[in-house]
């Protein structure tokens, strides 16, 4: 019974809508958009940097082995 009452209470709170007395001007929207794009670019560059570092660690062993075989 308590689950039903709490579920109904949560549903009523979610449905009860009040007007938001807020205003976001175009400058704020573009600033938020720039921040999101900058965050995505920064994360992708960080991933790319670490990816190439990891790749170089594993590929350097193969390159050394291949050069040793070529020298013989």
Predicted model as a PDB file, atoms N, CA, C, CB and O in Angstrom, pLDDT in the B-factor column:
MODEL        1                                                                  
ATOM      1  N   UNK A   1       0.820  -1.186   0.000  1.00 80.00           N  
ATOM      2  CA  UNK A   1       0.000   0.000   0.000  1.00 80.00           C  
ATOM      3  C   UNK A   1       0.871   1.260   0.000  1.00 80.00           C  
ATOM      4  CB  UNK A   1      -0.936  -0.007   1.203  1.00 80.00           C  
ATOM      5  O   UNK A   1       0.553   2.245  -0.665  1.00 80.00           O  
ATOM      6  N   UNK A   2       1.971   1.212   0.755  1.00 77.00           N  
ATOM      7  CA  UNK A   2       2.851   2.367   0.813  1.00 77.00           C  
ATOM      8  C   UNK A   2       3.509   2.621  -0.533  1.00 77.00           C  
ATOM      9  CB  UNK A   2       3.910   2.174   1.886  1.00 77.00           C  
ATOM     10  O   UNK A   2       3.763   3.768  -0.900  1.00 77.00           O  
ATOM     11  N   UNK A   3       3.786   1.545  -1.273  1.00 84.00           N  
ATOM     12  CA  UNK A   3       4.401   1.707  -2.595  1.00 84.00           C  
ATOM     13  C   UNK A   3       3.448   2.397  -3.554  1.00 84.00           C  
ATOM     14  CB  UNK A   3       4.824   0.348  -3.164  1.00 84.00           C  
ATOM     15  O   UNK A   3       3.861   3.234  -4.357  1.00 84.00           O  
ATOM     16  N   UNK A   4       2.186   2.048  -3.470  1.00 86.00           N  
ATOM     17  CA  UNK A   4       1.185   2.662  -4.353  1.00 86.00           C  
ATOM     18  C   UNK A   4       1.041   4.145  -4.034  1.00 86.00           C  
ATOM     19  CB  UNK A   4      -0.184   1.949  -4.213  1.00 86.00           C  
ATOM     20  O   UNK A   4       1.004   4.980  -4.937  1.00 86.00           O  
ATOM     21  N   UNK A   5       0.962   4.465  -2.759  1.00 88.00           N  
ATOM     22  CA  UNK A   5       0.815   5.871  -2.360  1.00 88.00           C  
ATOM     23  C   UNK A   5       2.045   6.674  -2.760  1.00 88.00           C  
ATOM     24  CB  UNK A   5       0.580   5.983  -0.841  1.00 88.00           C  
ATOM     25  O   UNK A   5       1.921   7.790  -3.265  1.00 88.00           O  
ATOM     26  N   UNK A   6       3.242   6.111  -2.535  1.00 88.00           N  
ATOM     27  CA  UNK A   6       4.455   6.845  -2.907  1.00 88.00           C  
ATOM     28  C   UNK A   6       4.578   6.973  -4.423  1.00 88.00           C  
ATOM     29  CB  UNK A   6       5.699   6.147  -2.336  1.00 88.00           C  
ATOM     30  O   UNK A   6       5.056   7.993  -4.918  1.00 88.00           O  
ATOM     31  N   UNK A   7       4.151   5.948  -5.167  1.00 88.00           N  
ATOM     32  CA  UNK A   7       4.166   6.024  -6.634  1.00 88.00           C  
ATOM     33  C   UNK A   7       3.211   7.087  -7.134  1.00 88.00           C  
ATOM     34  CB  UNK A   7       3.804   4.671  -7.247  1.00 88.00           C  
ATOM     35  O   UNK A   7       3.533   7.837  -8.055  1.00 88.00           O  
ATOM     36  N   UNK A   8       2.021   7.153  -6.519  1.00 89.00           N  
ATOM     37  CA  UNK A   8       1.052   8.171  -6.926  1.00 89.00           C  
ATOM     38  C   UNK A   8       1.555   9.570  -6.577  1.00 89.00           C  
ATOM     39  CB  UNK A   8      -0.308   7.915  -6.257  1.00 89.00           C  
ATOM     40  O   UNK A   8       1.333  10.517  -7.332  1.00 89.00           O  
ATOM     41  N   UNK A   9       2.220   9.697  -5.454  1.00 89.00           N  
ATOM     42  CA  UNK A   9       2.771  10.993  -5.046  1.00 89.00           C  
ATOM     43  C   UNK A   9       3.852  11.451  -6.014  1.00 89.00           C  
ATOM     44  CB  UNK A   9       3.338  10.914  -3.622  1.00 89.00           C  
ATOM     45  O   UNK A   9       3.879  12.619  -6.404  1.00 89.00           O  
ATOM     46  N   UNK A  10       4.734  10.553  -6.401  1.00 89.00           N  
ATOM     47  CA  UNK A  10       5.784  10.887  -7.368  1.00 89.00           C  
ATOM     48  C   UNK A  10       5.175  11.247  -8.712  1.00 89.00           C  
ATOM     49  CB  UNK A  10       6.768   9.717  -7.529  1.00 89.00           C  
ATOM     50  O   UNK A  10       5.626  12.196  -9.352  1.00 89.00           O  
ATOM     51  N   UNK A  11       4.157  10.510  -9.158  1.00 89.00           N  
ATOM     52  CA  UNK A  11       3.494  10.799 -10.426  1.00 89.00           C  
ATOM     53  C   UNK A  11       2.818  12.169 -10.394  1.00 89.00           C  
ATOM     54  CB  UNK A  11       2.466   9.712 -10.749  1.00 89.00           C  
ATOM     55  O   UNK A  11       2.880  12.914 -11.372  1.00 89.00           O  
ATOM     56  N   UNK A  12       2.178  12.501  -9.282  1.00 87.00           N  
ATOM     57  CA  UNK A  12       1.510  13.802  -9.177  1.00 87.00           C  
ATOM     58  C   UNK A  12       2.522  14.943  -9.180  1.00 87.00           C  
ATOM     59  CB  UNK A  12       0.656  13.863  -7.903  1.00 87.00           C  
ATOM     60  O   UNK A  12       2.272  15.991  -9.775  1.00 87.00           O  
ATOM     61  N   UNK A  13       3.655  14.748  -8.524  1.00 86.00           N  
ATOM     62  CA  UNK A  13       4.686  15.788  -8.512  1.00 86.00           C  
ATOM     63  C   UNK A  13       5.264  15.980  -9.911  1.00 86.00           C  
ATOM     64  CB  UNK A  13       5.809  15.429  -7.513  1.00 86.00           C  
ATOM     65  O   UNK A  13       5.539  17.106 -10.324  1.00 86.00           O  
ATOM     66  N   UNK A  14       5.448  14.877 -10.639  1.00 83.00           N  
ATOM     67  CA  UNK A  14       5.995  14.975 -11.999  1.00 83.00           C  
ATOM     68  C   UNK A  14       5.019  15.639 -12.958  1.00 83.00           C  
ATOM     69  CB  UNK A  14       6.363  13.592 -12.522  1.00 83.00           C  
ATOM     70  O   UNK A  14       5.440  16.326 -13.889  1.00 83.00           O  
ATOM     71  N   UNK A  15       3.723  15.447 -12.745  1.00 83.00           N  
ATOM     72  CA  UNK A  15       2.721  16.004 -13.645  1.00 83.00           C  
ATOM     73  C   UNK A  15       2.415  17.460 -13.312  1.00 83.00           C  
ATOM     74  CB  UNK A  15       1.446  15.178 -13.585  1.00 83.00           C  
ATOM     75  O   UNK A  15       2.031  18.220 -14.201  1.00 83.00           O  
ATOM     76  N   UNK A  16       2.572  17.856 -12.087  1.00 80.00           N  
ATOM     77  CA  UNK A  16       2.251  19.203 -11.645  1.00 80.00           C  
ATOM     78  C   UNK A  16       3.290  20.168 -12.196  1.00 80.00           C  
ATOM     79  CB  UNK A  16       2.189  19.281 -10.099  1.00 80.00           C  
ATOM     80  O   UNK A  16       4.436  20.182 -11.747  1.00 80.00           O  
ATOM     81  N   UNK A  17       2.893  20.959 -13.153  1.00 75.00           N  
ATOM     82  CA  UNK A  17       3.806  21.846 -13.858  1.00 75.00           C  
ATOM     83  C   UNK A  17       3.546  23.288 -13.439  1.00 75.00           C  
ATOM     84  CB  UNK A  17       3.656  21.686 -15.385  1.00 75.00           C  
ATOM     85  O   UNK A  17       2.406  23.752 -13.402  1.00 75.00           O  
ATOM     86  N   UNK A  18       4.629  23.978 -13.128  1.00 76.00           N  
ATOM     87  CA  UNK A  18       4.546  25.396 -12.824  1.00 76.00           C  
ATOM     88  C   UNK A  18       5.314  26.150 -13.901  1.00 76.00           C  
ATOM     89  CB  UNK A  18       5.110  25.710 -11.397  1.00 76.00           C  
ATOM     90  O   UNK A  18       6.321  25.659 -14.410  1.00 76.00           O  
ATOM     91  N   UNK A  19       4.849  27.317 -14.241  1.00 77.00           N  
ATOM     92  CA  UNK A  19       5.584  28.081 -15.257  1.00 77.00           C  
ATOM     93  C   UNK A  19       6.953  28.515 -14.735  1.00 77.00           C  
ATOM     94  CB  UNK A  19       4.773  29.314 -15.692  1.00 77.00           C  
ATOM     95  O   UNK A  19       7.099  28.935 -13.588  1.00 77.00           O  
ATOM     96  N   UNK A  20       7.928  28.401 -15.594  1.00 75.00           N  
ATOM     97  CA  UNK A  20       9.280  28.817 -15.233  1.00 75.00           C  
ATOM     98  C   UNK A  20       9.454  30.270 -15.629  1.00 75.00           C  
ATOM     99  CB  UNK A  20      10.355  27.918 -15.916  1.00 75.00           C  
ATOM    100  O   UNK A  20       9.387  30.612 -16.810  1.00 75.00           O  
ATOM    101  N   UNK A  21       9.673  31.114 -14.655  1.00 78.00           N  
ATOM    102  CA  UNK A  21       9.875  32.530 -14.922  1.00 78.00           C  
ATOM    103  C   UNK A  21      11.360  32.763 -15.191  1.00 78.00           C  
ATOM    104  CB  UNK A  21       9.372  33.407 -13.729  1.00 78.00           C  
ATOM    105  O   UNK A  21      12.063  33.398 -14.404  1.00 78.00           O  
ATOM    106  N   UNK A  22      11.814  32.235 -16.320  1.00 77.00           N  
ATOM    107  CA  UNK A  22      13.230  32.326 -16.653  1.00 77.00           C  
ATOM    108  C   UNK A  22      13.369  32.760 -18.100  1.00 77.00           C  
ATOM    109  CB  UNK A  22      13.953  30.975 -16.410  1.00 77.00           C  
ATOM    110  O   UNK A  22      12.470  32.561 -18.917  1.00 77.00           O  
ATOM    111  N   UNK A  23      14.497  33.349 -18.395  1.00 80.00           N  
ATOM    112  CA  UNK A  23      14.776  33.795 -19.747  1.00 80.00           C  
ATOM    113  C   UNK A  23      16.246  33.515 -20.049  1.00 80.00           C  
ATOM    114  CB  UNK A  23      14.438  35.311 -19.924  1.00 80.00           C  
ATOM    115  O   UNK A  23      17.139  33.900 -19.294  1.00 80.00           O  
ATOM    116  N   UNK A  24      16.470  32.844 -21.153  1.00 76.00           N  
ATOM    117  CA  UNK A  24      17.838  32.600 -21.611  1.00 76.00           C  
ATOM    118  C   UNK A  24      17.999  33.352 -22.923  1.00 76.00           C  
ATOM    119  CB  UNK A  24      18.142  31.051 -21.785  1.00 76.00           C  
ATOM    120  O   UNK A  24      17.376  33.004 -23.925  1.00 76.00           O  
ATOM    121  N   UNK A  25      18.826  34.374 -22.915  1.00 81.00           N  
ATOM    122  CA  UNK A  25      19.032  35.160 -24.121  1.00 81.00           C  
ATOM    123  C   UNK A  25      19.954  34.402 -25.086  1.00 81.00           C  
ATOM    124  CB  UNK A  25      19.625  36.548 -23.770  1.00 81.00           C  
ATOM    125  O   UNK A  25      20.604  33.439 -24.681  1.00 81.00           O  
ATOM    126  N   UNK A  26      20.017  34.817 -26.337  1.00 80.00           N  
ATOM    127  CA  UNK A  26      20.852  34.121 -27.315  1.00 80.00           C  
ATOM    128  C   UNK A  26      22.326  34.065 -26.930  1.00 80.00           C  
ATOM    129  CB  UNK A  26      20.718  34.783 -28.651  1.00 80.00           C  
ATOM    130  O   UNK A  26      23.013  33.101 -27.268  1.00 80.00           O  
ATOM    131  N   UNK A  27      22.813  35.065 -26.240  1.00 86.00           N  
ATOM    132  CA  UNK A  27      24.206  35.059 -25.806  1.00 86.00           C  
ATOM    133  C   UNK A  27      24.486  33.927 -24.823  1.00 86.00           C  
ATOM    134  CB  UNK A  27      24.565  36.394 -25.173  1.00 86.00           C  
ATOM    135  O   UNK A  27      25.535  33.288 -24.891  1.00 86.00           O  
ATOM    136  N   UNK A  28      23.561  33.684 -23.923  1.00 88.00           N  
ATOM    137  CA  UNK A  28      23.734  32.592 -22.956  1.00 88.00           C  
ATOM    138  C   UNK A  28      23.664  31.242 -23.658  1.00 88.00           C  
ATOM    139  CB  UNK A  28      22.664  32.670 -21.848  1.00 88.00           C  
ATOM    140  O   UNK A  28      24.420  30.327 -23.335  1.00 88.00           O  
ATOM    141  N   UNK A  29      22.763  31.125 -24.609  1.00 85.00           N  
ATOM    142  CA  UNK A  29      22.645  29.873 -25.355  1.00 85.00           C  
ATOM    143  C   UNK A  29      23.908  29.552 -26.129  1.00 85.00           C  
ATOM    144  CB  UNK A  29      21.470  29.938 -26.305  1.00 85.00           C  
ATOM    145  O   UNK A  29      24.356  28.405 -26.150  1.00 85.00           O  
ATOM    146  N   UNK A  30      24.478  30.554 -26.758  1.00 89.00           N  
ATOM    147  CA  UNK A  30      25.708  30.307 -27.513  1.00 89.00           C  
ATOM    148  C   UNK A  30      26.881  30.032 -26.577  1.00 89.00           C  
ATOM    149  CB  UNK A  30      26.027  31.504 -28.419  1.00 89.00           C  
ATOM    150  O   UNK A  30      27.773  29.260 -26.929  1.00 89.00           O  
ATOM    151  N   UNK A  31      26.901  30.641 -25.400  1.00 92.00           N  
ATOM    152  CA  UNK A  31      27.966  30.369 -24.430  1.00 92.00           C  
ATOM    153  C   UNK A  31      27.878  28.933 -23.925  1.00 92.00           C  
ATOM    154  CB  UNK A  31      27.886  31.354 -23.248  1.00 92.00           C  
ATOM    155  O   UNK A  31      28.898  28.258 -23.791  1.00 92.00           O  
ATOM    156  N   UNK A  32      26.679  28.472 -23.649  1.00 91.00           N  
ATOM    157  CA  UNK A  32      26.493  27.083 -23.210  1.00 91.00           C  
ATOM    158  C   UNK A  32      26.897  26.130 -24.324  1.00 91.00           C  
ATOM    159  CB  UNK A  32      25.023  26.826 -22.789  1.00 91.00           C  
ATOM    160  O   UNK A  32      27.565  25.127 -24.075  1.00 91.00           O  
ATOM    161  N   UNK A  33      26.500  26.436 -25.539  1.00 92.00           N  
ATOM    162  CA  UNK A  33      26.841  25.593 -26.684  1.00 92.00           C  
ATOM    163  C   UNK A  33      28.356  25.558 -26.897  1.00 92.00           C  
ATOM    164  CB  UNK A  33      26.134  26.100 -27.956  1.00 92.00           C  
ATOM    165  O   UNK A  33      28.912  24.496 -27.180  1.00 92.00           O  
ATOM    166  N   UNK A  34      29.019  26.685 -26.766  1.00 95.00           N  
ATOM    167  CA  UNK A  34      30.475  26.735 -26.909  1.00 95.00           C  
ATOM    168  C   UNK A  34      31.163  25.916 -25.819  1.00 95.00           C  
ATOM    169  CB  UNK A  34      30.966  28.188 -26.865  1.00 95.00           C  
ATOM    170  O   UNK A  34      32.158  25.239 -26.083  1.00 95.00           O  
ATOM    171  N   UNK A  35      30.640  25.976 -24.609  1.00 96.00           N  
ATOM    172  CA  UNK A  35      31.221  25.203 -23.509  1.00 96.00           C  
ATOM    173  C   UNK A  35      31.072  23.710 -23.756  1.00 96.00           C  
ATOM    174  CB  UNK A  35      30.564  25.583 -22.179  1.00 96.00           C  
ATOM    175  O   UNK A  35      32.005  22.946 -23.513  1.00 96.00           O  
ATOM    176  N   UNK A  36      29.921  23.292 -24.231  1.00 97.00           N  
ATOM    177  CA  UNK A  36      29.695  21.869 -24.510  1.00 97.00           C  
ATOM    178  C   UNK A  36      30.603  21.403 -25.638  1.00 97.00           C  
ATOM    179  CB  UNK A  36      28.217  21.610 -24.871  1.00 97.00           C  
ATOM    180  O   UNK A  36      31.209  20.336 -25.541  1.00 97.00           O  
ATOM    181  N   UNK A  37      30.704  22.181 -26.698  1.00 97.00           N  
ATOM    182  CA  UNK A  37      31.571  21.811 -27.827  1.00 97.00           C  
ATOM    183  C   UNK A  37      33.028  21.777 -27.380  1.00 97.00           C  
ATOM    184  CB  UNK A  37      31.395  22.804 -29.007  1.00 97.00           C  
ATOM    185  O   UNK A  37      33.764  20.865 -27.756  1.00 97.00           O  
ATOM    186  N   UNK A  38      33.454  22.748 -26.589  1.00 97.00           N  
ATOM    187  CA  UNK A  38      34.820  22.768 -26.075  1.00 97.00           C  
ATOM    188  C   UNK A  38      35.120  21.563 -25.200  1.00 97.00           C  
ATOM    189  CB  UNK A  38      35.062  24.038 -25.293  1.00 97.00           C  
ATOM    190  O   UNK A  38      36.212  20.999 -25.275  1.00 97.00           O  
ATOM    191  N   UNK A  39      34.167  21.163 -24.373  1.00 97.00           N  
ATOM    192  CA  UNK A  39      34.338  19.990 -23.521  1.00 97.00           C  
ATOM    193  C   UNK A  39      34.498  18.728 -24.365  1.00 97.00           C  
ATOM    194  CB  UNK A  39      33.145  19.842 -22.564  1.00 97.00           C  
ATOM    195  O   UNK A  39      35.359  17.895 -24.082  1.00 97.00           O  
ATOM    196  N   UNK A  40      33.678  18.587 -25.393  1.00 97.00           N  
ATOM    197  CA  UNK A  40      33.755  17.410 -26.261  1.00 97.00           C  
ATOM    198  C   UNK A  40      35.092  17.374 -27.004  1.00 97.00           C  
ATOM    199  CB  UNK A  40      32.584  17.405 -27.268  1.00 97.00           C  
ATOM    200  O   UNK A  40      35.711  16.316 -27.116  1.00 97.00           O  
ATOM    201  N   UNK A  41      35.533  18.509 -27.504  1.00 97.00           N  
ATOM    202  CA  UNK A  41      36.811  18.570 -28.225  1.00 97.00           C  
ATOM    203  C   UNK A  41      37.967  18.257 -27.276  1.00 97.00           C  
ATOM    204  CB  UNK A  41      37.011  19.965 -28.875  1.00 97.00           C  
ATOM    205  O   UNK A  41      38.882  17.521 -27.645  1.00 97.00           O  
ATOM    206  N   UNK A  42      37.940  18.802 -26.067  1.00 96.00           N  
ATOM    207  CA  UNK A  42      39.010  18.540 -25.105  1.00 96.00           C  
ATOM    208  C   UNK A  42      39.086  17.066 -24.734  1.00 96.00           C  
ATOM    209  CB  UNK A  42      38.807  19.376 -23.852  1.00 96.00           C  
ATOM    210  O   UNK A  42      40.179  16.508 -24.643  1.00 96.00           O  
ATOM    211  N   UNK A  43      37.952  16.438 -24.523  1.00 96.00           N  
ATOM    212  CA  UNK A  43      37.928  15.011 -24.199  1.00 96.00           C  
ATOM    213  C   UNK A  43      38.441  14.194 -25.371  1.00 96.00           C  
ATOM    214  CB  UNK A  43      36.508  14.562 -23.819  1.00 96.00           C  
ATOM    215  O   UNK A  43      39.205  13.249 -25.171  1.00 96.00           O  
ATOM    216  N   UNK A  44      38.038  14.536 -26.597  1.00 94.00           N  
ATOM    217  CA  UNK A  44      38.492  13.765 -27.760  1.00 94.00           C  
ATOM    218  C   UNK A  44      39.995  13.921 -27.985  1.00 94.00           C  
ATOM    219  CB  UNK A  44      37.732  14.202 -29.016  1.00 94.00           C  
ATOM    220  O   UNK A  44      40.658  12.958 -28.371  1.00 94.00           O  
ATOM    221  N   UNK A  45      40.540  15.107 -27.752  1.00 93.00           N  
ATOM    222  CA  UNK A  45      41.986  15.301 -27.901  1.00 93.00           C  
ATOM    223  C   UNK A  45      42.751  14.524 -26.820  1.00 93.00           C  
ATOM    224  CB  UNK A  45      42.339  16.808 -27.830  1.00 93.00           C  
ATOM    225  O   UNK A  45      43.808  13.956 -27.094  1.00 93.00           O  
ATOM    226  N   UNK A  46      42.221  14.503 -25.606  1.00 92.00           N  
ATOM    227  CA  UNK A  46      42.865  13.732 -24.535  1.00 92.00           C  
ATOM    228  C   UNK A  46      42.861  12.246 -24.863  1.00 92.00           C  
ATOM    229  CB  UNK A  46      42.157  13.978 -23.189  1.00 92.00           C  
ATOM    230  O   UNK A  46      43.864  11.562 -24.657  1.00 92.00           O  
ATOM    231  N   UNK A  47      41.749  11.745 -25.369  1.00 91.00           N  
ATOM    232  CA  UNK A  47      41.667  10.331 -25.745  1.00 91.00           C  
ATOM    233  C   UNK A  47      42.630  10.037 -26.888  1.00 91.00           C  
ATOM    234  CB  UNK A  47      40.223   9.954 -26.149  1.00 91.00           C  
ATOM    235  O   UNK A  47      43.313   9.013 -26.882  1.00 91.00           O  
ATOM    236  N   UNK A  48      42.685  10.926 -27.855  1.00 89.00           N  
ATOM    237  CA  UNK A  48      43.588  10.727 -28.994  1.00 89.00           C  
ATOM    238  C   UNK A  48      45.037  10.691 -28.539  1.00 89.00           C  
ATOM    239  CB  UNK A  48      43.395  11.835 -30.037  1.00 89.00           C  
ATOM    240  O   UNK A  48      45.814   9.863 -29.016  1.00 89.00           O  
ATOM    241  N   UNK A  49      45.411  11.576 -27.624  1.00 86.00           N  
ATOM    242  CA  UNK A  49      46.789  11.632 -27.128  1.00 86.00           C  
ATOM    243  C   UNK A  49      47.167  10.343 -26.419  1.00 86.00           C  
ATOM    244  CB  UNK A  49      46.971  12.821 -26.182  1.00 86.00           C  
ATOM    245  O   UNK A  49      48.219   9.765 -26.690  1.00 86.00           O  
ATOM    246  N   UNK A  50      46.321   9.899 -25.522  1.00 87.00           N  
ATOM    247  CA  UNK A  50      46.631   8.673 -24.789  1.00 87.00           C  
ATOM    248  C   UNK A  50      46.546   7.445 -25.690  1.00 87.00           C  
ATOM    249  CB  UNK A  50      45.685   8.514 -23.603  1.00 87.00           C  
ATOM    250  O   UNK A  50      47.275   6.477 -25.477  1.00 87.00           O  
ATOM    251  N   UNK A  51      45.674   7.468 -26.685  1.00 85.00           N  
ATOM    252  CA  UNK A  51      45.571   6.349 -27.624  1.00 85.00           C  
ATOM    253  C   UNK A  51      46.881   6.178 -28.384  1.00 85.00           C  
ATOM    254  CB  UNK A  51      44.402   6.567 -28.611  1.00 85.00           C  
ATOM    255  O   UNK A  51      47.372   5.058 -28.523  1.00 85.00           O  
ATOM    256  N   UNK A  52      47.449   7.270 -28.874  1.00 81.00           N  
ATOM    257  CA  UNK A  52      48.704   7.174 -29.618  1.00 81.00           C  
ATOM    258  C   UNK A  52      49.867   6.775 -28.713  1.00 81.00           C  
ATOM    259  CB  UNK A  52      49.011   8.501 -30.303  1.00 81.00           C  
ATOM    260  O   UNK A  52      50.782   6.082 -29.159  1.00 81.00           O  
ATOM    261  N   UNK A  53      49.844   7.202 -27.449  1.00 82.00           N  
ATOM    262  CA  UNK A  53      50.887   6.779 -26.518  1.00 82.00           C  
ATOM    263  C   UNK A  53      50.808   5.278 -26.271  1.00 82.00           C  
ATOM    264  CB  UNK A  53      50.769   7.543 -25.191  1.00 82.00           C  
ATOM    265  O   UNK A  53      51.829   4.591 -26.288  1.00 82.00           O  
ATOM    266  N   UNK A  54      49.600   4.767 -26.041  1.00 81.00           N  
ATOM    267  CA  UNK A  54      49.442   3.327 -25.836  1.00 81.00           C  
ATOM    268  C   UNK A  54      49.802   2.547 -27.098  1.00 81.00           C  
ATOM    269  CB  UNK A  54      48.004   3.006 -25.412  1.00 81.00           C  
ATOM    270  O   UNK A  54      50.426   1.487 -27.034  1.00 81.00           O  
ATOM    271  N   UNK A  55      49.408   3.079 -28.218  1.00 82.00           N  
ATOM    272  CA  UNK A  55      49.702   2.409 -29.481  1.00 82.00           C  
ATOM    273  C   UNK A  55      51.205   2.354 -29.733  1.00 82.00           C  
ATOM    274  CB  UNK A  55      48.998   3.122 -30.640  1.00 82.00           C  
ATOM    275  O   UNK A  55      51.711   1.349 -30.233  1.00 82.00           O  
ATOM    276  N   UNK A  56      51.922   3.420 -29.393  1.00 81.00           N  
ATOM    277  CA  UNK A  56      53.366   3.445 -29.612  1.00 81.00           C  
ATOM    278  C   UNK A  56      54.085   2.471 -28.679  1.00 81.00           C  
ATOM    279  CB  UNK A  56      53.908   4.862 -29.412  1.00 81.00           C  
ATOM    280  O   UNK A  56      55.110   1.902 -29.053  1.00 81.00           O  
ATOM    281  N   UNK A  57      53.567   2.278 -27.489  1.00 80.00           N  
ATOM    282  CA  UNK A  57      54.185   1.331 -26.562  1.00 80.00           C  
ATOM    283  C   UNK A  57      54.102  -0.085 -27.120  1.00 80.00           C  
ATOM    284  CB  UNK A  57      53.508   1.402 -25.179  1.00 80.00           C  
ATOM    285  O   UNK A  57      55.083  -0.828 -27.087  1.00 80.00           O  
ATOM    286  N   UNK A  58      52.937  -0.456 -27.631  1.00 78.00           N  
ATOM    287  CA  UNK A  58      52.758  -1.813 -28.129  1.00 78.00           C  
ATOM    288  C   UNK A  58      53.366  -2.020 -29.510  1.00 78.00           C  
ATOM    289  CB  UNK A  58      51.295  -2.152 -28.167  1.00 78.00           C  
ATOM    290  O   UNK A  58      53.804  -3.126 -29.827  1.00 78.00           O  
ATOM    291  N   UNK A  59      53.402  -0.991 -30.327  1.00 79.00           N  
ATOM    292  CA  UNK A  59      53.957  -1.156 -31.671  1.00 79.00           C  
ATOM    293  C   UNK A  59      55.481  -1.073 -31.670  1.00 79.00           C  
ATOM    294  CB  UNK A  59      53.384  -0.101 -32.607  1.00 79.00           C  
ATOM    295  O   UNK A  59      56.109  -1.587 -32.595  1.00 79.00           O  
ATOM    296  N   UNK A  60      56.095  -0.451 -30.677  1.00 64.00           N  
ATOM    297  CA  UNK A  60      57.546  -0.335 -30.652  1.00 64.00           C  
ATOM    298  C   UNK A  60      58.203  -1.696 -30.460  1.00 64.00           C  
ATOM    299  CB  UNK A  60      57.982   0.620 -29.545  1.00 64.00           C  
ATOM    300  O   UNK A  60      59.287  -1.931 -30.994  1.00 64.00           O  
ATOM    301  N   UNK A  61      57.585  -2.581 -29.722  1.00 59.00           N  
ATOM    302  CA  UNK A  61      58.127  -3.925 -29.540  1.00 59.00           C  
ATOM    303  C   UNK A  61      58.128  -4.692 -30.852  1.00 59.00           C  
ATOM    304  CB  UNK A  61      57.324  -4.687 -28.486  1.00 59.00           C  
ATOM    305  O   UNK A  61      59.076  -5.422 -31.141  1.00 59.00           O  
ATOM    306  N   UNK A  62      57.102  -4.538 -31.629  1.00 55.00           N  
ATOM    307  CA  UNK A  62      57.014  -5.223 -32.915  1.00 55.00           C  
ATOM    308  C   UNK A  62      58.036  -4.654 -33.896  1.00 55.00           C  
ATOM    309  CB  UNK A  62      55.593  -5.103 -33.494  1.00 55.00           C  
ATOM    310  O   UNK A  62      58.649  -5.400 -34.660  1.00 55.00           O  
ATOM    311  N   UNK A  63      58.220  -3.326 -33.873  1.00 53.00           N  
ATOM    312  CA  UNK A  63      59.178  -2.695 -34.776  1.00 53.00           C  
ATOM    313  C   UNK A  63      60.602  -3.143 -34.456  1.00 53.00           C  
ATOM    314  CB  UNK A  63      59.071  -1.166 -34.689  1.00 53.00           C  
ATOM    315  O   UNK A  63      61.401  -3.373 -35.363  1.00 53.00           O  
ATOM    316  N   UNK A  64      60.915  -3.264 -33.180  1.00 53.00           N  
ATOM    317  CA  UNK A  64      62.256  -3.689 -32.775  1.00 53.00           C  
ATOM    318  C   UNK A  64      62.496  -5.126 -33.223  1.00 53.00           C  
ATOM    319  CB  UNK A  64      62.439  -3.560 -31.238  1.00 53.00           C  
ATOM    320  O   UNK A  64      63.583  -5.444 -33.705  1.00 53.00           O  
ATOM    321  N   UNK A  65      61.526  -5.980 -33.077  1.00 56.00           N  
ATOM    322  CA  UNK A  65      61.658  -7.372 -33.494  1.00 56.00           C  
ATOM    323  C   UNK A  65      61.825  -7.463 -35.013  1.00 56.00           C  
ATOM    324  CB  UNK A  65      60.433  -8.190 -33.037  1.00 56.00           C  
ATOM    325  O   UNK A  65      62.625  -8.261 -35.501  1.00 56.00           O  
ATOM    326  N   UNK A  66      61.088  -6.664 -35.747  1.00 57.00           N  
ATOM    327  CA  UNK A  66      61.185  -6.704 -37.202  1.00 57.00           C  
ATOM    328  C   UNK A  66      62.536  -6.189 -37.674  1.00 57.00           C  
ATOM    329  CB  UNK A  66      60.063  -5.886 -37.835  1.00 57.00           C  
ATOM    330  O   UNK A  66      63.098  -6.740 -38.621  1.00 57.00           O  
ATOM    331  N   UNK A  67      63.074  -5.152 -37.045  1.00 58.00           N  
ATOM    332  CA  UNK A  67      64.385  -4.653 -37.443  1.00 58.00           C  
ATOM    333  C   UNK A  67      65.476  -5.633 -37.107  1.00 58.00           C  
ATOM    334  CB  UNK A  67      64.669  -3.329 -36.784  1.00 58.00           C  
ATOM    335  O   UNK A  67      66.457  -5.725 -37.846  1.00 58.00           O  
ATOM    336  N   UNK A  68      65.349  -6.369 -36.023  1.00 55.00           N  
ATOM    337  CA  UNK A  68      66.323  -7.392 -35.668  1.00 55.00           C  
ATOM    338  C   UNK A  68      66.301  -8.531 -36.687  1.00 55.00           C  
ATOM    339  CB  UNK A  68      66.046  -7.931 -34.256  1.00 55.00           C  
ATOM    340  O   UNK A  68      67.352  -9.073 -37.029  1.00 55.00           O  
ATOM    341  N   UNK A  69      65.141  -8.889 -37.162  1.00 56.00           N  
ATOM    342  CA  UNK A  69      65.025  -9.954 -38.157  1.00 56.00           C  
ATOM    343  C   UNK A  69      65.587  -9.479 -39.504  1.00 56.00           C  
ATOM    344  CB  UNK A  69      63.543 -10.399 -38.310  1.00 56.00           C  
ATOM    345  O   UNK A  69      66.187 -10.264 -40.238  1.00 56.00           O  
ATOM    346  N   UNK A  70      65.394  -8.212 -39.821  1.00 55.00           N  
ATOM    347  CA  UNK A  70      65.892  -7.670 -41.071  1.00 55.00           C  
ATOM    348  C   UNK A  70      67.430  -7.572 -41.074  1.00 55.00           C  
ATOM    349  CB  UNK A  70      65.274  -6.296 -41.322  1.00 55.00           C  
ATOM    350  O   UNK A  70      68.063  -7.727 -42.119  1.00 55.00           O  
ATOM    351  N   UNK A  71      68.020  -7.315 -39.897  1.00 54.00           N  
ATOM    352  CA  UNK A  71      69.469  -7.182 -39.795  1.00 54.00           C  
ATOM    353  C   UNK A  71      70.169  -8.523 -39.973  1.00 54.00           C  
ATOM    354  CB  UNK A  71      69.847  -6.573 -38.455  1.00 54.00           C  
ATOM    355  O   UNK A  71      71.311  -8.560 -40.431  1.00 54.00           O  
ATOM    356  N   UNK A  72      69.523  -9.605 -39.626  1.00 54.00           N  
ATOM    357  CA  UNK A  72      70.154 -10.938 -39.695  1.00 54.00           C  
ATOM    358  C   UNK A  72      70.160 -11.406 -41.083  1.00 54.00           C  
ATOM    359  CB  UNK A  72      69.450 -11.952 -38.817  1.00 54.00           C  
ATOM    360  O   UNK A  72      70.644 -12.503 -41.363  1.00 54.00           O  
TER     361      UNK A  72                                                      
ENDMDL                                                                          
END                                                                             
